[in-house]
Amino acid sequence: MPQADVIWKNGELVPWDDAKVHVLTHALHYGTGVFEGVRCYDTEIGPAVFRHEEHVKRLLKSAELYYMPVPYTAEQIRQATLDTIAANGLRACYIRPLVFRGEGVMGLSPLEATVDMIIACWEWGAYLGDEGKKHGIRAKVSSWRRLSPAGLIPHAKASGQYLNSVLAKIEVSKAGYEEAILLDERGFVCEGSGENIFAVIDGTIVTPPQSASILDGINRRSAMTIARDLGYEVVERDMARAELYLADEVFVTGTAAELTPIREIDDHPVGTGQPGPVTVAVQKTFEDALHGRLEQYHGWLDPVPVRESV
């Protein structure tokens, strides 16, 4: 993966290769961490972090749900993120804040372990590929179900929980597909391995509700706002698996994937097998919002101070 110069770790900027943890870090053994995926874009108003405040709030909420007291305020995390991007001289990048249980104890009770935090950033293109964003991807419904809220907390973006997505991603990748779609424990459509999912059915945009074990994605909310601003009806409801096959269009959203059409599911072409007009319209406005080309969405952008060259 591409490297940057420095990583923010527990309040200090350290060289990339020096941002290390002990092998007995609790999170390494038991998955006791929470994280965010955030992006900074080189926009028309300069480099800016997309929906920064919402990402920081969700990080802190995830930590709270897993009883991890974060030793930094939301504003300190925000400023540390901006400082890290500026220190690396990046105008566009992916950002990974991570809060995790460190050293101090071993065993399933983590409360005496330290709570550590890092913020890393690096250049990273479209997660599902530029061609995928343009022409759509092939997806497969995984045999692995999305984790149940009776066992874990789907609303938290927690490290250990992503083993569920890892299994699904490996399964469909080995079968020759680019992305997995997971059903919830009831058999209804949930989400992708790392994205929220939308279907266009008879002109209405349908997406699974929060009760379907989804992560309440920030780009999901952004796409819903944009779609409604464009005049489309957006409905949150349970979706049967077959509805994906019968839909006119399907697309996914996520910080890494941005907004990517799906052209085929389980070898069934979606609609015409090409990105449809609703997807294209929402995607175009979404891209314009990400890159600061629409003033009405400038409030979603948090500008990064650009260091003067010496």
N, C-alpha and C positions, 0 to 999 in steps of 0.2 A: 504494500500500500504506500501511497505518497507520504512523505514525512514533512513536518514543519520544523521550525527551529526550537520552540519552547512549548511546554505544557504547564498550565497552572495546577499546582498541587498544594493543598492545605495552606493557601494564602501566599504562595511564592511562585514565581515563574522559574522553572528549572529546565535545563536542556532536555530535549526529547529523549535521548538515550538514558538520562538519569532519572526519569519518572518511573520508579520501581516500587514494588511492594514485597513484603516478606512471604515466603512460601507457606507460612501458617496463617496467612490472612483468612479471616473467617469467611469472607465472601467467595474466596477461591474454592473452599470446601463445600459450602452450603448455599451459595447463590444469594447471599444476603446483601443485595445492592439494588438501587433504583437508578434509573437514568433517563435521559431525554435524547432525542434526535432533533437537531435544530439546523437551520441553514442560514447562511449569510449570502446575499446576492449583490452583485455589482449593478446597482440600480441607477436610474436617471437622477437620483438625488445623492448618489455616492453609495459606497458599500453600506448595507443595512441588514440587520437581522430580522427575519420574518416572524411576526407574532411572538416576540421575545418574552414579553410579560406573561403571556399565557403558558409558555413552556416552563418558565421558572416556577410559576404557581403550581403547575401539575407536578413538577419534580418534588416540591416541598410537600404536596399532598400525598404523593406516593410514599415519601419517606415517613410521613406521619402514620400512614396506614400500616407500615411495617415497624413502628416503634423505634424509628431512628431519628433522634434529635439532631437536626442539621446545625452546625455551629456558625452558620452565616445567614444573614438576612437576605430577603429577595433582592434588595437593591445592591447588596455586596456581591451576590452571584451575578447579577446583571452586569455590574461594572467590571467584575473580574473577566467575564466573557468578552466584553468589548476590548479590554486591555490585552487579552490573549490574542485576539484576532489582529489588533494593531501591532503588537510586538512581533508577530509572524509576518507582517507586511502583506496580508492576504486581503483581496477585495471580494473574493467569492470563496466560500468553503462550507464544509459540513462541520457541525459542532457537536461534541459529545460530552456533556456534563454527567458525572457519575458520582453518586453518594454510596458508600459501602462500609460494611463492618470490617475493621482492620484486625490488628493483633490484640492479644490479651487473654482470650479464652479459646478453648476447643470444646466442641459439643453443641447440642442443639439450642441451648439458651445463649443468645448473643448479647445480652444486655450489658455485660461488663466489657465488651470489646470496644475499641475506639470507633468513632465515626469519622471516616476520612472522605475527602472529596478531591476530584480532579476535573479539569476542563481541558479537553484537547480539541484541536481543529486541524483540518487538512483539506486539500483540494480533492473533491470527489464528484464525479459526473453523475449522470442519471443512473439510479440504482438498477433499473430494468432496461437500460440502454436507450440511446437516442433514437434508434430505429424502432424500439418498442413504443416510445412515446409518440412517434409519428404514425406507425402502421398498426400498432396493437401487438399484444403478446398472446401466447398460447398458455392456458391454465388448465389445471386438473384438480378436481375435488379430492382432497386427501382422505385416506382411510383413518387418519388421526383426527379426533374431535377436539375442538377448542376446550381448554381446561374449564372445569365447572366452577361457578361461584360458590358451590358448597365446599370446595376444597382449597381454593386460593382466591385472589382478588383480581379479576380481570381488569378492573378500572385502574389498578396500579401498574405502572410501567416498571416492573421488577425484573431483575436480571435472571434469576432462576426460572421464572415462568417461561422464558423464551426457549427453553429446551423443547417445549411443545411445538413452537414454530420451527425450530431446527429440524425436528423429526419430519415434519410435513414438507419442509423445503427440500431436504435430502431425498425423500421418497419421490417427489414429482420430478426433481432434477434428474434422478437416475432413470426415470421413465421418459425423459426427453422434453419435458415442459419447462416453461420459464418461471411459473409461479404456482403456488398452492392456494386452494380455497378450502377453508375449514368450516365444517358445520358445528353448531353448538350441541350440547348434550341431548337436546330434544330432537335433533335432526334438521333444524332450520339453518339457513345460510347465516354465517357469522361474519367472517372477514378473511383477508388473505394472510399469508404468513407474517407480513409486516405492514399491511395496508387495510384501510376500510374499503368496502365495496358498494357500488351503486349499480342499479339496473334501470334502464329506460323502458317502461312498459306502457304502450298506448299513449305516449306523450308525457307521462308522469315519471318523475325520477323517484325511485323507491330505494330505501337503504335500511338495513337492519337496525332495530332500536337498541338502546343501551341494555335492555333486559335480555338481549341475545348474547351476552357475555363478550361484547365488543370492548376494545379500548376506545374511549371517546376521543377520537383523533382531532387534533387541532386543524390539520388540513382538511379533514372531513367537515368540520364546522365552517371552514372558509369556503369550501366548494358549495355547501348548502346555501350559504349567504349569497354567493355569486349567482348561483342558479336561480334563486328567488328574485334577485335584483334583475336578472335577465327575463323574468316573467314566467319561469317554469314552476310548476307545482312540485314540491318535494314532500314526500310522505315517508315517515319512519314506521315500519311495520315488519312483522315476521315474513320471511320469504322462503318458499319451498325450493328445494334444489332444482326441480324441473323448470321453475320460473326463470332461472338463469339461461337455460337452453332456449326457452321460448321468447326471451326478451329481445327487443329491437336493438338495444345497445347495452354494453356493460363496461364500466371503468372502475379503477381503483385510485385511491388517494393516500398519500403518506409523505412525510418529510423527505425520506430517501427517494421514493418513487415519484414524488410530485403528483401529477395527474396523468395516468397511463391507461389507454384503452385496452380492453381485452377483445380479441378478435375470434377466439375459439376456446371452448370449454369442453373437456372430455371428448374431444374430436367432433363436437358439434359446432359449426360456424355460428357466431353470434350475428344475427341480422344478415347483412350482406357479406360478412366476413371482413369488413373494413370499418374503421372508426365512423360512427354515424354523426348526423348533423348536430344533435344535442350535445354529444360528447365534445365535438370539435368546438362548438360555441363556448361551452363552459371552460374547456381547456385553454382556449385563446385568452379569455378574460382572466383566468387564473394565472396564466403566464405573465400577462400584462401587470397584474397586481404584484406578483413576486418581484418583478423587475422595475417597479415604480413608475410604470407608464400610465397609470390611472390615478388621478389625484384623489378620487373618492376612497381609495384604499391606502393612502399614504399613512394613515393612522396605524396600520398593521406593521409598519417598518420602523425599526430602531436603528438610527444611523450610527456608524462606527467612526470614531475620531481617526482621521488619517494622519499618520506621523509625517512631519516634514522631512524630506530627504536632506542629508547633510552635505 
